[in-house]
Amino acid sequence: MSEQVEITTLPSGLTVLTERMDRVETVSFGAYIGAGTRHETAAENGVAHFLEHMAFKGTATRTAVDIAEAVEDVGGHINAYTSREQTAYYVKMLKEDLGLGVDIIGDILCHSTFEPEELERERGVILQEIGQANDTPDDIIFDHFQSAAYPSQPMGRPVLGTETIIRNMKREALPGFMSAHYTPENMVIAASGNLRHQQVVELVGQHFADLPKAVRHEPMPADYTGGEYREDRDLDQAHLVLGFDAPGYGEPDYYPVMLLSTLLGGGMSSRLFQEIREKRGLVYSIYSFTAPAQDGGLFGIYAGTGESEAAELMPVTLEELGKVQHQVTGVELRRAKAQLKAGLLMSLESTGSRCEQLARQWQIFGRVIPAAETVAKIEAVTEADIHAAAAKIFRQRPTIATIGPIGQVPKLSAIIDRLAA
């Protein structure tokens, strides 16, 4: 497969990145805005996500139905997402329909009308989404974990916002947030697939000409504090997340921590899965994860366990966190490296994944990183690096969030004492 990355910055300051993949018949195209939940004020929490919903609800020349039908008439797919640091709008189409995809994404980002009737309808949809999240403990637990880790700051607020804020959010908050953040300097356009770079540049120049101009807003720095959230709820399982401060993108320990997460709780062969589920039968689900950001991040472990098993779960988990600071075998490190490398290289077969990687790398590092460079950094990690990363992370103040029958889940103070032992 022939691939070629090309980059052009338009006079407006908007950067366009493309990666040509000759042997596919599709193109993925997206606009990636460097603004999300952590760029909101406390009073407007949820506005980035609300805006993402409303962008599909009509422009000066298209209704919401027009947008959906135009994409699906050619068999395409359109979607969007909001995270704490980014909002993305993207399409995947057959290569001959690229022009339509760029037109539609440009239209919704430059000419959305935020009609009051549509806004009230979508407000109801988002309130339903918040209600659904609150009714799903293994989903909402991560918001409570984030809030406990970063209390009273933008990085700790929920992406969806709160019911009260969404109910009372004024229409002008949405175009206001768009005008402040959806600017050429704060946006990256990426495309991957069977395309010509110059064609993409010309289409973007045509359909993104009306983006607003504004001074770029830097978010409040993330300040990990660590803490505790406990909610006693009548459920069959106790859901818990235990976590710690961790490196962000580009920090020296980033790849050792990624590998640490993989070997500790990244699959069925991982230590936590084998010890806690397979040997002891204490859980149905347990896994570890990393959540890096541009200025810090989180390392977390999720588990769902029965009320009677909760007392044994935490001590066994903490014991494993102690062991991995001193005991890592070459076999399990090689397995973890294979898992990370395979995930990376398999993702390169998807135009959508490549498109998103282009944008994310440019926004974080200011350059596109070759896959071979990433593989080399993974391969360079040693057992000693894993020991050092584990010791650094697991000797810090933890965060614990738990929902359900939590009487047997140790409190934060007891976890701290055990980690220090």
C-alpha positions as CSV (number, residue, x, y, z in Angstrom):
1,M,0.0,0.0,0.0
2,S,1.4,3.4,-1.0
3,E,1.0,6.1,1.6
4,Q,2.1,9.7,1.5
5,V,1.5,12.5,4.1
6,E,1.3,16.0,2.8
7,I,0.7,19.2,4.8
8,T,-0.5,22.7,3.8
9,T,-1.3,25.7,6.0
10,L,-3.8,28.0,4.3
11,P,-3.5,31.8,4.5
12,S,-6.2,31.7,7.2
13,G,-4.0,29.6,9.5
14,L,-6.0,26.4,9.0
15,T,-3.7,23.4,8.6
16,V,-4.7,20.6,6.2
17,L,-3.1,17.2,6.5
18,T,-3.7,14.3,4.1
19,E,-2.4,10.7,3.8
20,R,-2.9,9.0,0.5
21,M,-3.8,5.3,0.5
22,D,-4.0,4.2,-3.2
23,R,-5.5,0.7,-2.7
24,V,-8.7,1.7,-0.9
25,E,-11.9,3.0,-2.4
26,T,-12.9,5.3,0.4
27,V,-11.9,8.6,2.1
28,S,-12.2,9.7,5.7
29,F,-12.3,13.4,6.3
30,G,-12.5,15.3,9.6
31,A,-12.3,18.7,11.3
32,Y,-10.6,18.4,14.7
33,I,-11.0,21.4,17.1
34,G,-8.7,21.8,20.0
35,A,-11.5,22.6,22.4
36,G,-13.6,20.4,24.7
37,T,-14.9,20.2,28.2
38,R,-11.7,21.6,29.9
39,H,-12.2,24.8,27.8
40,E,-15.6,25.5,29.3
41,T,-16.4,27.7,32.3
42,A,-18.2,26.1,35.3
43,A,-21.4,27.9,34.3
44,E,-21.4,26.5,30.8
45,N,-20.2,22.9,31.5
46,G,-21.6,20.8,28.7
47,V,-21.7,23.5,26.0
48,A,-19.0,21.8,23.9
49,H,-21.1,18.6,23.7
50,F,-24.3,20.5,23.2
51,L,-22.7,22.4,20.3
52,E,-21.6,19.1,18.8
53,H,-25.2,17.9,18.8
54,M,-26.6,21.1,17.4
55,A,-24.1,21.3,14.5
56,F,-26.1,18.6,12.8
57,K,-29.5,20.3,13.3
58,G,-29.5,22.7,10.4
59,T,-27.5,25.4,8.5
60,A,-28.5,28.4,6.4
61,T,-29.1,26.1,3.4
62,R,-29.7,22.7,4.9
63,T,-32.1,21.2,7.4
64,A,-31.2,18.4,9.7
65,V,-32.9,16.0,7.4
66,D,-31.1,17.4,4.4
67,I,-27.7,16.8,6.1
68,A,-28.6,13.2,7.0
69,E,-30.1,12.4,3.6
70,A,-27.2,14.0,1.6
71,V,-24.7,11.7,3.4
72,E,-26.7,8.5,3.3
73,D,-27.9,9.0,-0.3
74,V,-24.3,8.2,-1.3
75,G,-23.8,5.5,1.3
76,G,-21.6,7.6,3.5
77,H,-21.3,8.0,7.3
78,I,-21.1,11.2,9.4
79,N,-20.5,11.5,13.1
80,A,-18.9,13.6,15.8
81,Y,-17.6,13.3,19.3
82,T,-16.7,15.6,22.2
83,S,-13.9,14.8,24.7
84,R,-12.2,16.9,27.4
85,E,-9.6,18.3,25.0
86,Q,-11.1,18.0,21.6
87,T,-14.3,18.1,19.5
88,A,-14.3,16.2,16.1
89,Y,-16.6,16.1,13.1
90,Y,-16.0,13.5,10.5
91,V,-17.3,11.7,7.4
92,K,-16.4,8.5,5.6
93,M,-17.3,8.3,2.0
94,L,-16.5,6.7,-1.3
95,K,-13.6,8.5,-2.9
96,E,-15.8,10.2,-5.6
97,D,-18.0,11.8,-2.9
98,L,-15.2,13.6,-1.0
99,G,-16.4,17.0,-2.2
100,L,-19.8,16.4,-0.7
101,G,-18.3,15.4,2.6
102,V,-16.1,18.5,2.8
103,D,-19.0,20.7,1.8
104,I,-21.2,19.3,4.6
105,I,-18.6,19.4,7.4
106,G,-17.7,23.0,6.3
107,D,-21.3,24.0,6.2
108,I,-22.2,22.8,9.7
109,L,-19.1,24.4,11.2
110,C,-19.4,27.7,9.4
111,H,-23.2,28.2,8.9
112,S,-25.1,26.4,11.6
113,T,-28.3,28.4,12.6
114,F,-29.2,26.9,16.1
115,E,-32.9,27.2,15.4
116,P,-34.7,27.6,18.8
117,E,-37.1,24.7,18.0
118,E,-34.3,22.3,17.1
119,L,-32.3,23.5,20.2
120,E,-35.1,22.7,22.6
121,R,-35.6,19.3,21.0
122,E,-31.9,18.5,21.3
123,R,-31.8,19.8,24.9
124,G,-34.3,17.0,25.6
125,V,-32.1,14.4,23.9
126,I,-29.0,15.4,25.9
127,L,-31.0,15.3,29.2
128,Q,-32.0,11.8,28.2
129,E,-28.4,11.0,27.5
130,I,-27.4,12.3,31.0
131,G,-30.2,10.2,32.5
132,Q,-29.0,7.1,30.7
133,A,-25.5,7.7,31.9
134,N,-26.6,8.1,35.5
135,D,-28.6,4.9,35.2
136,T,-25.4,3.0,33.9
137,P,-23.0,2.7,36.9
138,D,-20.2,1.2,34.9
139,D,-20.4,4.3,32.7
140,I,-21.0,7.2,35.2
141,I,-18.3,5.8,37.5
142,F,-15.6,7.3,35.2
143,D,-17.1,10.8,35.5
144,H,-17.0,10.5,39.3
145,F,-13.4,9.2,39.1
146,Q,-12.4,12.1,36.9
147,S,-14.1,14.6,39.3
148,A,-12.4,13.1,42.3
149,A,-9.0,13.2,40.6
150,Y,-9.4,16.8,39.5
151,P,-11.8,18.4,41.9
152,S,-13.2,21.9,41.3
153,Q,-11.4,22.4,37.9
154,P,-12.4,22.1,34.2
155,M,-10.5,18.8,33.8
156,G,-12.7,17.2,36.4
157,R,-16.1,18.2,34.9
158,P,-18.3,15.8,33.0
159,V,-18.4,16.0,29.2
160,L,-22.2,15.9,29.1
161,G,-22.6,18.7,31.7
162,T,-25.2,18.4,34.4
163,E,-28.9,18.3,34.2
164,T,-29.3,21.7,35.8
165,I,-26.8,23.5,33.6
166,I,-28.2,21.9,30.4
167,R,-31.8,22.8,31.3
168,N,-30.8,26.4,31.8
169,M,-28.3,26.9,29.0
170,K,-29.1,29.8,26.8
171,R,-29.0,29.6,23.0
172,E,-26.3,32.3,22.7
173,A,-23.9,30.1,24.7
174,L,-23.5,27.8,21.7
175,P,-22.5,30.2,18.9
176,G,-20.5,32.1,21.6
177,F,-18.4,29.0,22.3
178,M,-18.1,28.3,18.5
179,S,-16.9,31.8,17.8
180,A,-14.3,31.6,20.5
181,H,-12.9,28.2,19.7
182,Y,-13.8,27.0,16.2
183,T,-11.1,29.1,14.6
184,P,-8.5,28.3,11.9
185,E,-5.6,28.3,14.4
186,N,-7.4,26.0,16.8
187,M,-8.6,23.5,14.1
188,V,-6.9,20.8,12.1
189,I,-8.3,19.3,8.9
190,A,-7.3,15.8,8.2
191,A,-8.1,13.3,5.5
192,S,-6.9,9.8,4.6
193,G,-7.7,7.5,1.8
194,N,-7.8,7.5,-2.0
195,L,-7.4,11.2,-2.5
196,R,-5.2,14.0,-4.0
197,H,-3.8,16.4,-1.5
198,Q,-4.3,19.5,-3.7
199,Q,-8.0,18.6,-4.2
200,V,-8.5,18.4,-0.5
201,V,-6.7,21.8,0.0
202,E,-8.9,23.4,-2.6
203,L,-12.1,22.0,-1.2
204,V,-11.2,23.1,2.3
205,G,-10.3,26.6,1.1
206,Q,-13.7,26.8,-0.5
207,H,-15.9,25.4,2.2
208,F,-14.1,26.6,5.4
209,A,-13.6,30.2,4.3
210,D,-16.1,31.5,6.9
211,L,-14.6,30.2,10.1
212,P,-14.5,32.9,12.9
213,K,-11.4,34.7,13.9
214,A,-10.5,34.8,17.6
215,V,-7.6,34.7,20.0
216,R,-6.8,31.2,21.1
217,H,-7.8,30.4,24.6
218,E,-5.4,28.3,26.7
219,P,-7.2,26.0,29.2
220,M,-6.5,26.0,33.0
221,P,-3.6,23.6,33.6
222,A,-4.7,20.2,35.0
223,D,-3.8,19.8,38.7
224,Y,-4.2,16.3,39.9
225,T,-5.2,16.2,43.5
226,G,-6.6,12.8,44.1
227,G,-9.6,12.0,46.3
228,E,-12.6,9.8,47.0
229,Y,-16.2,9.4,45.7
230,R,-18.5,6.9,47.3
231,E,-22.2,6.3,46.5
232,D,-24.1,3.6,48.2
233,R,-26.7,2.5,45.7
234,D,-28.9,-0.6,45.6
235,L,-27.2,-2.6,42.8
236,D,-26.1,-6.2,42.3
237,Q,-22.5,-5.1,41.9
238,A,-20.1,-2.6,43.3
239,H,-18.4,-0.7,40.5
240,L,-15.1,0.9,41.4
241,V,-12.2,2.8,39.7
242,L,-8.9,3.1,41.4
243,G,-6.4,5.5,39.8
244,F,-3.3,7.7,40.0
245,D,-1.6,10.6,38.4
246,A,0.2,9.5,35.2
247,P,2.2,11.0,32.3
248,G,0.7,13.0,29.5
249,Y,1.5,12.8,25.8
250,G,5.2,13.2,25.1
251,E,6.5,12.7,28.6
252,P,9.4,10.3,29.1
253,D,7.4,7.7,30.9
254,Y,4.6,7.7,28.4
255,Y,5.5,4.4,26.7
256,P,6.6,2.5,29.9
257,V,3.2,3.4,31.4
258,M,1.3,2.3,28.3
259,L,3.1,-1.1,28.6
260,L,2.6,-1.2,32.3
261,S,-1.2,-0.8,31.8
262,T,-1.2,-3.5,29.1
263,L,0.7,-6.2,31.1
264,L,-1.1,-5.3,34.4
265,G,-4.7,-5.2,33.1
266,G,-4.8,-5.0,29.3
267,G,-6.2,-8.4,28.3
268,M,-7.1,-11.9,29.3
269,S,-3.4,-12.8,29.9
270,S,-2.8,-9.8,32.1
271,R,-1.9,-10.0,35.7
272,L,-5.1,-8.6,37.1
273,F,-7.4,-10.7,34.9
274,Q,-5.5,-13.9,35.7
275,E,-5.2,-13.3,39.4
276,I,-8.5,-11.7,40.2
277,R,-10.9,-13.2,37.7
278,E,-9.4,-16.5,36.6
279,K,-7.8,-17.7,39.9
280,R,-10.1,-16.1,42.5
281,G,-13.4,-15.5,40.6
282,L,-13.8,-12.1,42.3
283,V,-15.0,-10.2,39.3
284,Y,-16.6,-10.5,35.9
285,S,-14.8,-7.5,34.5
286,I,-11.5,-5.9,35.5
287,Y,-9.0,-3.9,33.4
288,S,-6.5,-1.1,33.5
289,F,-6.4,2.0,31.3
290,T,-4.5,5.2,30.7
291,A,-6.1,8.5,29.9
292,P,-3.3,10.9,28.8
293,A,-3.8,14.6,28.2
294,Q,-1.5,17.3,26.9
295,D,-0.4,18.2,30.5
296,G,-0.7,15.1,32.6
297,G,-3.0,12.1,32.6
298,L,-4.5,9.3,34.6
299,F,-3.8,5.6,35.2
300,G,-6.8,3.7,36.3
301,I,-8.2,0.2,37.1
302,Y,-11.9,-0.6,36.8
303,A,-13.5,-3.5,38.4
304,G,-17.1,-4.7,39.0
305,T,-17.6,-7.0,41.9
306,G,-20.2,-8.5,44.2
307,E,-20.8,-7.1,47.6
308,S,-19.3,-10.1,49.4
309,E,-16.2,-10.2,47.1
310,A,-15.5,-6.5,47.4
311,A,-13.5,-6.9,50.7
312,E,-11.0,-9.3,49.1
313,L,-10.8,-7.4,45.7
314,M,-8.9,-4.3,46.8
315,P,-6.1,-6.0,48.9
316,V,-5.4,-8.4,46.0
317,T,-5.3,-5.5,43.5
318,L,-3.0,-3.5,45.7
319,E,-0.7,-6.5,46.2
320,E,-0.4,-6.7,42.4
321,L,0.5,-3.0,42.2
322,G,3.3,-3.7,44.7
323,K,4.6,-6.7,42.8
324,V,4.9,-5.0,39.5
325,Q,7.2,-2.4,41.0
326,H,9.8,-5.2,41.3
327,Q,8.8,-8.2,39.3
328,V,8.3,-8.0,35.5
329,T,9.4,-10.9,33.3
330,G,10.8,-10.7,29.8
331,V,8.0,-12.9,28.6
332,E,5.1,-10.6,29.7
333,L,6.9,-7.5,28.6
334,R,7.4,-9.0,25.1
335,R,3.7,-9.9,25.1
336,A,2.7,-6.4,26.1
337,K,4.9,-4.9,23.4
338,A,3.3,-7.2,20.8
339,Q,-0.2,-6.1,21.9
340,L,0.6,-2.4,21.6
341,K,2.4,-2.8,18.3
342,A,-0.4,-4.9,16.8
343,G,-3.0,-2.4,17.9
344,L,-1.0,0.4,16.3
345,L,-0.3,-1.4,13.0
346,M,-3.8,-2.8,12.7
347,S,-5.2,0.7,13.1
348,L,-3.2,1.8,10.1
349,E,-5.5,-0.3,7.9
350,S,-8.4,2.0,8.6
351,T,-8.8,5.4,6.8
352,G,-10.7,6.7,9.8
353,S,-8.0,5.8,12.3
354,R,-5.3,7.2,10.1
355,C,-7.3,10.4,9.7
356,E,-7.7,10.8,13.5
357,Q,-4.1,10.0,14.2
358,L,-2.9,12.7,11.7
359,A,-4.9,15.3,13.5
360,R,-4.1,14.2,17.0
361,Q,-0.4,14.1,16.4
362,W,-0.3,17.5,14.8
363,Q,-2.3,19.1,17.6
364,I,-0.2,17.5,20.3
365,F,3.3,17.4,18.8
366,G,3.1,19.8,15.9
367,R,4.2,17.0,13.5
368,V,3.1,13.6,12.1
369,I,4.9,10.7,13.8
370,P,5.9,7.8,11.6
371,A,4.7,4.4,12.8
372,A,8.2,3.1,12.8
373,E,9.2,5.8,15.3
374,T,6.5,4.7,17.7
375,V,7.3,1.1,17.3
376,A,11.0,1.8,18.1
377,K,10.0,3.7,21.3
378,I,7.8,0.7,22.4
379,E,10.7,-1.7,21.7
380,A,13.2,0.4,23.7
381,V,11.3,0.0,27.0
382,T,13.0,-2.3,29.4
383,E,11.9,-4.2,32.5
384,A,13.7,-1.7,34.6
385,D,11.7,1.1,32.9
386,I,8.4,-0.7,33.9
387,H,9.6,-1.1,37.5
388,A,10.5,2.6,37.7
389,A,7.2,3.8,36.1
390,A,5.1,1.6,38.4
391,A,7.0,2.8,41.5
392,K,6.5,6.4,40.5
393,I,2.8,6.1,39.9
394,F,1.7,3.7,42.6
395,R,3.4,5.5,45.4
396,Q,1.4,8.7,44.8
397,R,-1.9,9.7,46.4
398,P,-4.6,7.6,44.7
399,T,-8.2,8.3,43.7
400,I,-11.0,6.0,44.4
401,A,-14.6,6.2,43.0
402,T,-17.2,3.5,43.8
403,I,-20.9,3.0,43.3
404,G,-23.2,0.2,44.5
405,P,-23.1,-1.9,47.7
406,I,-19.8,-0.4,48.9
407,G,-19.7,-1.3,52.5
408,Q,-16.8,-3.7,52.0
409,V,-14.8,-1.4,49.7
410,P,-11.9,0.1,51.7
411,K,-11.9,3.9,52.1
412,L,-9.2,6.1,50.6
413,S,-7.3,6.4,53.9
414,A,-7.0,2.6,54.2
415,I,-5.8,2.3,50.6
416,I,-3.2,5.0,51.2
417,D,-1.9,3.1,54.3
418,R,-1.7,-0.2,52.4
419,L,0.2,1.4,49.4
420,A,2.7,2.9,51.8
421,A,3.3,-0.4,53.7
